[in-house]
Amino acid sequence: MIYADIIIDISHEKLDKTFQYIVPAHLKDVVHIGSQVVIPFGKGDRAITGYVVDITDTPSFDVTKLKAIARVVTESIPIESQLITLAGWMKRHYGSTMNQALRTVIPIKKKEAAREKKKIRLLISREQAQIELNELCARKNHSVGKERLLRELIDNEVLEWDLVTKNLQISSAVIRDLEAKAIIALDFYREYRNPVAATDNYRKKVTLNDMQQSAVDKVLTDYSNQIYKTYLIHGVTGSGKTEVYMEIMDKVLAMGRQVIVLIPEIALTYQTLMRFYARFGDKVSILNSKMSPGERFDQFERAKKGEISVMIGPRSALFTPFENLGLIIIDEEHEPTYKSEVIPRYHARETAIYRAGLAKASVVLGSATPSVESYAMAENGTYELINLEKRAAGQAMAACEVVDLREELAAGNKSMLSRSLQLALKDRLEKKEQSMVFLNRRGLMGFVSCRACGSVIKCPHCDVSLHLHNDGHMRCHYCGFDTFKPTSCPDCGSKYIGTFKAGTQRLEEIIREQFPSARVLRMDADTTRGKDGHDEILASFAAGEADVLIGTQMIVKGHDFANVTLVGVIAADISLNDSDYHSGERTFQLLTQAVGRAGRGSKAGEAIIQTYQPDNYAIVASAAQDYDSFYRQEIAYRRMLHYPPAAHMLGITIASEKLEQATGQANEIKNIIDRCNTRSNVLGPADAYIGKLKDVYRKVIYVKNKDYNQLVFIKDQIEAYLLEQKQYRNTSTWFDFDPINTL
C-alpha cells in the first residue's frame, strides 16, 4: 500500500499541515510529488484539490480511517505543481525536510495585506454636474469642499482618492454625501507595489558585434528547434554578455514565454536593472532582500497574473511562479552567493537546471571567470561552451602590475599603499579620471603570514591555511590539525608575522590624508545598510561626484564606469589564504573581475595588485587575464586532493549546547558512514570553522566520493538513523553537498 501526504492550501503559512490519503492501485504510476489531485475531504466528502508533497509506504494513521485519492488533475497543471516537484528534488539532493524545501520554493509564507486604492467617478453627465454646481453655489454658506470636488470632476470625470483627500483637502464626509445622492461612485482596485522606477530610455537596443551575434544565434537556433540546453558563456570582462542575454530574451519573450535573470547580490541590482528595464520596460520587475514583504508578495502575484514577464533578482528569484517559463539566465555564475546558507543548502545553478527541465526551458550561465565546476561541465559536454574572447567595443584589456609587498617593506614603505599605487592615484586625480581601490575583508583575521618573505602557515595534511583562534591555536577546519601560532616565521625567522588587520575604513582615512583634495566614497557593509544604500553610492560615483571609490568585493563585480582608468587591489593574500579549498579560485575571480573594471570606456586602463605572493598561479593568471592557465593548474590541484569537481563532497554539521552530545553524535554518524561501505574518503569529525557559536558546539565531517549518488545514499542512511535515535535528541544535524565554504 502506498500513501500520499497532501497539502490543501499552498498559500497557508503552515506548509506542514498535511493530510494522508491512500494511493489507489490504478494511480500508483501517475501520482508523484507535485501532483495536483482531487480528494474527498471532511465529513461530507466534498471534492477538493490538493498537492502531493510526499509519498511513503508507512501510514501515519489508522489505515481503516484513511480515504483514497479520487483522481489526478491532468487537464491544467498549475505552477504550484512544478514548484512542489522542485521542492521534492531539493529535499532529496540537498538534504532537508519537505517543509523546509517548500518554504524555500514558495517563499511567500504569509499573505500580505493588499494595498487597496480608490477612485472617485462622476456618475451623472457633465451637464448635470454643472447644474448641480450652479444650484450649490446659489445657496448661502454652501459646502466649499463639494464645490471644489464638483469643479474637478467636471474637468476630469475620474479622480484618485488620494488626490482628492490630500491635495484638494476634501473630507471623506463630503465624498460620502455626494455618493449617497448618486452623483459620484467609488471604484475600488488592487494596486501592486512596483519597486521599479520609470525611465525614459525605453527599448534601447545596441548593435551586436560578430562574436555576440554568433552566441545569440547558437542559443536561438537550438531554441527554435525545441532543443533546451545549458550554455556557459565565457566572456572576458567588458565583452558584452548582458547584450547577448537581452537579445536572447527578446526572442524568448516574443514567443510568449517568461524569463528569470539571476544576479549574485543586491549591489548589482541598480545598474543591471536599469539596463534590462531600458530594453523591456514595464515587463521587468525585481526581487531583493531589502524589499518589504508586501513588495515581494506583490511581485509574485504580478508574475502569476502575467503582468510581468521578466524577473531579476538573487537566487530567491529562481522560484518566481511563472506559468510559461522559457529561459533562466545566471549572470556571474561563479559567485558563491548562489549557494544557500540555510537549509536546504541548494545551489541556484543546479536547481535552475532542474527547474528548466520541468518547464522545457533553456539555461544560460555567464561569467568572465566561470566556476571550476561549470567549466569542467562544459569541457565534458554537459554544458555547451560559448566564448566571447574580446571586449565588445574592441578596447584593450587593462595593463596590470603586480607589486611585491615584501620589497615595499624592505624599502621602508609600511603603508597600505605601495609606491606604484600612490603615484597612479596622484596621476588619475590630476587627469580628472576615476579610480577604484579594492580591499577584500573576507577572512580578515584568519590566516597567519610573514610580511618579510610572504609565506603562509598551512595545514600539512590539507594544503589550506591554518586558521588563528583567540586562544593562540591555529587549526585546520577540514581534518582538525592543531598547532600554536609561532612567534617568528618558520621559513625566514622574521618577527614580522601575524594577521592582516586593516579594513576599508582605515584605507579611506589613509587616502584622505594622503590626497586631501580627492573626493572619496566608501562602499561596504557599513555604508550600505539603508534600503537604497548601494544605489545611491553607485549613482553618485557614476555621475562623477567622486574621484575614488573604496570598497569590498561589492565594488568590483559587474559595474561599468567609463571614466575608471585605475583599479588598485590592496591585499590579494586575504582571499588567497582563506582556509578553504576554493581560495585560489576565489582570488583569481576577484582579481580578474577587479582588473576588468579599468579601461571600459575610451581611455586605457591600469590595475595594480599588491601581494606578498607575486608568483602564486592565481595571481599570475589574473594579472594576465588568462583563465585557461588558471583552470589547468586549479583542476590539477582538485584532482590530486579529490575536491569538487574531481569528486563530490558532503559536509555534515552536528551542533549541540553540550559538547559531549555533539561529540557523541558526530562519532555515531562517522560509524554509520563507515558501515555504508561506499569507499568514500572521510575527514573528521573535527571542530567546525567556528567550533563554538552562541554557546553551541559544532562538529563537522567531510565525505568525498566521485559518485554523487553514493553521498545521497550516505545522507539517507544518516537521516534514517536520526529519525530513530533517542540518545542525542538535543543535537541538530544538517547537510551541505559540495560546500562552497567550510562549515
N, C-alpha and C positions, 0 to 999 in steps of 0.2 A: 504494500500500500504506500502511495506517495501523497504527501501533504504539502500544501502551499500556504505560506504566510502572506496575507493580503492586507494592504493598506487602503483605507476607504477614501480619506480626504488628504490628497497630496499637498494641499496648501496649508494644512494644520501645522502648528508649531511642534506638536508632539509626533514626530515621524515614526516613533517606535510603537505607536498604538496600532497593533495589527490583530487580525483575526485569522484563525486557521481553518482551512477547508480541505476536504478530500479531493484529490485529482482523479476523476473517473478514468477508467482504463482507456476509453476511446480518445481521451485528451492528453494522455501522457506524452505523446510525441510533439504536441504543439504548445503546451504550457511551459513557459520558461520565465526566468527573472525578467521583469519588464513587461510581461504580457498584460494587456487590459482584458479583464474578464467580467462576466456578468454572474452575480451570486445572489442566492436568496438570503435576505437579511432581516433580522428581527423576528418577532412573534408571528407577524403576518406573512413572512417570507416574501416581502416585496423585492422586486428585482432591481438591484443597483449595480453600478460598475465600481471596480476597484483595480488595483495594480498588484501583481505578484512581486514580492520583494525577497522571497527566499523559498527554496524547495528542500524538503527533508523527508527522510523515511522514518523519522521519530515523531510521534504525535505529542503535543504539549498538553492535551486534554483527553478526557474520556472519549474514545473513538465513537462510541454509540451516540454521543451528543453532537458530533461533527456533521455538518452538511457538505454537500458536494458542489463543486463549481458547475454552473449551468452551461456556460459556453464561453468561448474565446472570441473577443471582438477582433475581426479581421478587416472589416469594410473601411475603417478610418482609424489609422494608427496615430494617436496623439503624440506630441513631442515628449510628454512625460514618460511614455513607454521607453523611448530611446534613452532618456536620461537615467531611468532606473536600471536599464540594461547596462549602461555605462557604470553606474554605481556598483552593480554586481561584479563587473570585471575588475574595478578598482579594489573592491574588498578582497577578491581572490589574489590579485597580483601585487598588492602593496601591503596587505595585512591590516585589517581594521574590522570593526563590527559593521553590519549592513547599515545601521542607523548613522554611524559616523560617515560612511560613504554617501548616504542620502543627503545628509546635512551639507556635504561639500558640493554635490552636483545640483542641489536645489537650495541655493544659498539664502533665498528669501524665506525665512522660517516663520516670520510673524508679519501678517499683512499690515502695512502702514495705513493710517487713515488717509482716505482720498482727499485731495485738495479740490474742493468743490468751488466753482465760480458761478456768478450770476450775471445775467444781462437783463436790462430793462427795455422792453419792446413796446412801441406805441401800437395800441390795438385799433384805434379809430383812425380815420383818414387825416391827412394833414389839414384839410379844410375844416373838418370837425374840430380838430385840436385848436385851430386858430379861433374858432367861435368860442370854445371853452376858455381860451386865454383872454379873449376880449371881455367875456362876462366876468371872469375872475378879477380883471384889472378895474372893472367898473365899480366893484364893491369897495367900501371903506375898510381899512385895516385888513386887507386880504393877505393871504399867505405869500410872502416873498419867495419862499422855497418852492411852492407849487408853480409860481410864475416862472422862476428860473428853469425848473425842470421841463415845463411845457415848451418854453422857447428852445431849449436844447433839442428836445425830441422832434420839434417841427423841422429843425435843420438836419438832425440825424435820428432816424427812426429807431435805432438800436444803440444803447449806451451801456458801457461796462458799469457794474455796480460800484466798483472801487472808484471809478472816475466821478460818479455822481455823489457818493457819500464823502469822499475825501477831497477831491479837487473842487467840486461845486459846493461842498459842505451842506448837502441836503440830508435831512434826518430820515431815518427809516420810517418814522410815523407818517411823514408826507408821502413817501412812496407807497406805504400800505393803504393810505386813504385813496389815492388815485387807482390803486389796484382794486380796491373794493368797489369803486364806481365803474369798473371795466373800461377805464381809459388806457391803462397800461397792463402789461403782463410781465411776470418774472420767469425767465428761462434759466434752468439750471444745467450746467455741463461740467464734465470732469476735466480738469487741467492737469496735464502731466508735467512734472518738473523736468525741464530740459537743461542739462548742465552745459550745453554747447552754445557759446555766444555766436551771434550772427556775424557774418563777414561779407564784404562786397566782392571779394575775389572768388566769384563763383565759376565753377567749371574751367578752371585754369588748367591748361594742358601743355606739356613740353614735347618737343620732338626727340625721339629716342635715337641714340647712335646705333651703329650696326650690331654691336655686341648686345646691347639692351634688347633690340628688336628680335635678335636671334633667340634670346632667352624667353621672351614673351611667346614667340611663335612655337617653340618647343612645347611649352606647357599647354597652350591653347589648341595645338593640333591634337595632342592626346585627349584633351578635354572634349573637343568636338566629336571625337570618336568614342566617347564614354569610357576612356581609359583614365582611371583615377589613381594617381600615384603620389609618392612623397618625393619632392625635389629639394635639393640643397643648392642654393645659390651662394657660391663662394665669390664674393666681390670685394676687391680692395676698398679701403676707406675712400669714400667720395666717388665710387663707381656708379652711383645712381640706382641702387637696389630699390629704393622707395618708388621711383618712377616705373620700374618694372612691375612692382606689386600693383600699382594703381592701374596700369594698362591691362593686366590680367583681370583685376577686379572689375574693370569697366565692362568687359565681355561677359563675365560671370553674372553680374547684376543685370545685364541686358537680357539674359536668359530667364530672368525672374527668380534667381536664387540669391541667397544671402551669404555674407562674408563676415568672419571673425578675424580681427587683426590683434595679435598679442604683442605687447611691448613689455620690456622687462621690469620697469618700475615707474613710479609716478613722475620722476624727474624728467622723463622723456615725453610726457603726455602733451605738454603745451605745443612744442614745435611739431611733433608728429601729428597731433590732432588738426592743427591749422592747415597742414599740407593736404591731409585727406579731406577736410571739410571744404577747402578751396576747390577740390575736384568734384566732390559728390554732394555738397550742400547738405540739406537737412535730412538726407538719408542716413547720416552719421550720428552716432551717439557714443558716449564713453562710460566706462566704469573705472573707479579707483577707490582706494581705501579711505580717502578723505571726504568722500561724498556722504551725505546723510543717509540713514536707512530709507527715508522717503524717496530720495533721489534715486537710489539704487533700485528700489521696488518699481518705481515708475519706468525706468529704462527696460526692465524685464517685461513689464506689461506692454510697453510700446513695441517691443520685439515680438511678443506673442500676437499682438494685433496687426502686425505687418506695417506699422507706421515708420519703422526704420529698417534698414537692410544691411547696415554696416555697424558692427560693434567693435570699439577699440578699447583695450584695457590690459591689465596684467593677467596673471594666469586664471583668476576667477572669471574673467570674461569668456573663457572657454565653454562655460556652461550656460551661455545665453540661449534661451529657448526658441531658437529659430526653427520654424517648421520645415523649411526647404534649404537647409544649409548646403552650400556648394563649394566653399573654399575656406580653408584656415591658413592664415599667414602667421608665422612666428618670426618676428624680427629680432636680431641679435640673439639667435637661438642658443648661443653658448652661455648665456647668463645664468648664474646659479639661482637667481630669484625665481626661475621657472620650476624649481623644486620646492614642494610644500614643506614647511617646517612643522606642521601639525598633522595629526593622524587623520586620514591616511596620507602617508608621505609620498604622494604621487608626483610624477614629473609631467609637466604640461606637454612636453614633446610626444612622449609615448601615448599619453592619454588623448591628445589631439588626433593622433594617427588612428587610434581605435575608434574614436567618435566619427572621424571621417569615413571609416569603413562602414559604420552603421548607416551613415547618411548618403553614401555614394558621393563623396566629396574628395577634392584634392587637398594636399598639404604642401605649402611652400615654406621651407626654412631658409633664413638668410643670415649671413654673417661675414664680416671680413676676417674673423678668427674663429672658424667653426670649432665646436667642441670635438675633442678627440673621438668621443663615442660616435658622433654624427658623421665625421669624416671617414671613420672606419666602415660605417654602414654604406657610405657612398662608394668606397673602394670595393666592397664586396658585392655591390649591385643592388642592395636592398633599397637605397635611395638613388635617385638619378642626380648626378653632379652636373651643375651648370656653372661655368667660370666667367666672371667679369674681371678681366686682368688689368684694365686701365681705368683711370678716373673719367667720369662722364664727359667733362669738358676738356679733357686732354692735359690737365695740369700735371706737373711733375710731383712725385711724392716728396714729402719734406726731407731735407737733409738732416741727418741725425748724428750727434756727437755723444759719445759715451765718456763720462768723466769718472775717473778712478778716485774715489774719496780717500783712499789710503795716501795717494800722492798729495791731495789737498791738505791732509793732516800733517804730512811730512814737511810741507811748505809753510806750515804755521797757520793755515786757514781753518779755524774751528767753527766757522759759521755754517748755518744750514744751507747757505747759497754758495755754490762753487764760484770761482773767479770767472769762468766762462759764462755762467748764468747771470752773474751780476752785470757783466759787460753787455750781454744780449738784452737784458731788461732795459738798461740805460739807452741802448740803441733804439729799441722799439718806442720808448717814450719820446725820444727826440723826433722820430719819424711819424708820430701820431698813429702808430699801429697798436694792436691789442695783443696781450699775452695771457696765457693760462698757465697757472702753476699748480701742479697736482701732488698731493701727499695722501697716500692711501693709509688710513689708520687701522685697517683690519689686522688683527694680531699684534697690536701696538706693543703690549708688554710681554709678548710671548717668548720669542727666541733670544738666545744669547749669542752675541758675535763680538769679534775683536775689531776695533777700529784701526788697528795698525796693519794687520795682514788680511782682514776680511773673512777669516774662517768662522764657520758657524758650528756649534756643538750639536751633533746629530746622534740619533739612536744607532747603535752598532748593528741592530737587527732589522730595522725597517727603512732606513735611508730617508727619514723625515727628521726635522729638527726637534730637539727636546724642548718641552715647554716649562718655563720657570714658574714655580709656585711661591706663595708668600712665605712658606716655611724654609725656603732656600734650596729645596729639592728641584731637580729637573727630571721630568717624566715623559715617557712615550705613551701616547694615548691609543696606540694600536696593540702593543704587546705588554705594556706595563713596566718596561725597563725603568730603573730609578737610580739617580746619582745626585751628588751635591754639586752646586754651582762652584766652579773653580775661582780662585782669586786672581789668577793670571791666565793668559792664553796658553793652552796646551801645545800649540804649534810654534809660536814665536816668543812666548814668555812675556809679552807686553801686559802692562797693568790696565791698558785701555780696553776693558772687556765689560760688557753689560748689555742692557736693553736700550732700544731707541725710544726716547720719552717725549719728544716734541710733537705737538699737534698743529692743526691748521690755525688755531687762534694765535699761537706763538709765531707761526710763519707769517701771519698777517701783520703782527706787530713789527717783525724784523723788516718786512718790505716797506712798511710805512715809515720806519725810522731811516732806512737807507735811501728811500725815494720819497721825500716829503711831498712833492708835487703830484705824485701818482694818485689817481682815483682808484680805490681798491674795493672790490666786492668779495665777500666770502660766502661760499655755498657748502654747507654741511648740515648735519642733523640739528645743530643748534639754531641755525639761521633760517631753516625751512619748516619750522613747526606749525606755522599757520596754514590754513587751508590753501591759500594761493601763494605760499612762500616760494616754491620753485618757479612758478610762472613770473612772479614779479622780478626776481633776480635775473632770470634768463632774458626777460623782455628788456630790462634796463641795460644789460650788457650788449644785447643785440642792437639797441638804439644808440650805442656808442657813449653811454653815460658813465662808463668806467674804462680804465686803461688795463687793469689787471684783474682777472678772476681767479681766486684761490679756492681750492676745494678738494673734497674727497673724490672717490671714483664716480660720483654722480655727474661731475662736470666733463668727463672725457668720453661719454657714451652717447653717440648718435647726434650730437649737436653740430650745427653747421653755421659758423660765423665767418663771413667772408674777409673780415679785417684782422682775424687772428693769424699772425705770422710766426708766433713763438709759443712753444709748449715746453715747460720745464717740469721734470719729474724729480722730486726731492730725494726720495729714498726707495729705490726699486726693491731693496732687500727685504722690506717689511712683508710683502706678499710672497716673495721668493722663498722665504724661510719659515713660512707658516707650517705648523705641524700637520700637514695634510698632503696626501699623495697628489692632489691637484695643484700644488703650489707652483710648480714650473709652468703648467698650463695657464693658471690664473695670471701669473706675472706676464707671460707672453701676450695674453689677450689684453690686459690692462695697458701695457706699454704700447702695443701696436695701435690700440684704439686712441691712446693719448697722442702718439705721434701723428696719427691721422687727422687730428683736429687742426693742424697747422697747414697753411697754404691752400685752403679750399677755394679761395677767391682767385683774383688775377695776380696777386703778389706771391712770391716764392715763400715757402715755409721752412722753419728750422725747429728742431727738437733737441733738447739737452737732457740726457738721462744720467742721473747721479747714482753711483752704486759702489759698493765695496767688492763686488764680484763681476768685473767687466768681461771676464772670459766665460761666464756661465752661458750655456747654449740658448736659454730662453731670452737672455738679454741681447746676445749677439744677433739672434734671429729677428727679434722685434726691432732692433735698430736698423736692420736691413729690410724690414717688412717682408721677410721670407718665411711664409707659412710652411712651405713644403719641407724646408730644412728643419724647422722646429718639430713638425709632425713626425718625421722619420726618427729623430732621436727620442722623442717622447714615447712613441708607440713601442720602441725597443725596450725602453725602461719599464713600461707597463707589462709587456710580455714577460720580461725577466722576473718581475715580482708578482705576477698574476693579479694585477689590478685591472678594473674595467677600462677598456672594453675587451682586453685579452681574456678576462674571466669576469664572472658576475660576483657581486659581493652582497652579503646580507649582514646588516648591522642590527644587533639586538640590544636593547637597553632595559635594564632591570632597576627599578627605583623603590626605595622604602625609607621611612623615617628611622628605621632601625638597621644599623649596619649588618648585624648578624642575619637579619631577614633577607636583605639584598644579596649578601654573600651566599647564603644557603640556596636561594632561588637560582642565582647565577650558576652555581655548581650543578644543581639538578638539571638545568637546561643544557649545560655542557654535556652531561651524561646522556641526555636524550639525543643530542646531535651525534654523539659517538655511536649510539645504538642504531641510528638511521643508516649507517654503513654506506654513505654516499661518496666516500673517498674525497671528502671536502678538506680544504685546508682551514683549520680552526685556530683563531688567535684569541687569547683571553680564557677566562674572564679577567678583566683589568678595570682599573678606575676609569671613569669617563673623562672626557676633556676637562670638565669641572666635576670633580669627584663628589662634592657635596654642594648642593644649591638649595638655599632656603630651608636648611635643616633636613634635606632629603638626600640620602646617599644614592649614588648611581654607579652601576657596573655595566660594562659593555662586553659583548662577544662579537667578533667578526668571523664570518664564514665565507670562504671563496670557493667557487666551483664554475667551470666553464658552461655548465648546463643550468640555465635559469630555473627550469622546472624542478631540478633537484633542490634548489633553495626554497622554492614554493612548497615542496614536499616537507622539508625540514620545518618550515613555518607552520604548516598544517599540523604536524605532529606536536609541536610545542603548544599550539592553540588547543588541541585536544587535551593535552596534559593540564593546561591552565584551567580548563572548564571543570576538571575532575578533582584537582588537588585542593587540599584544605589546610596544609601546614603553613603555607606562605600567603594567606589571604590578604595580608597588609602590604603586599608588593604590587607594583604596576609593571607591565611588560609591554613594549611596543617594538615594531619592526621598521627597518628602513632598507629598501633594496637599492643597491648601487648608490650608497650615500654620497652626497655632494660634500658634506663637511663631516669631520669627526664628531661623534655624538657626545 
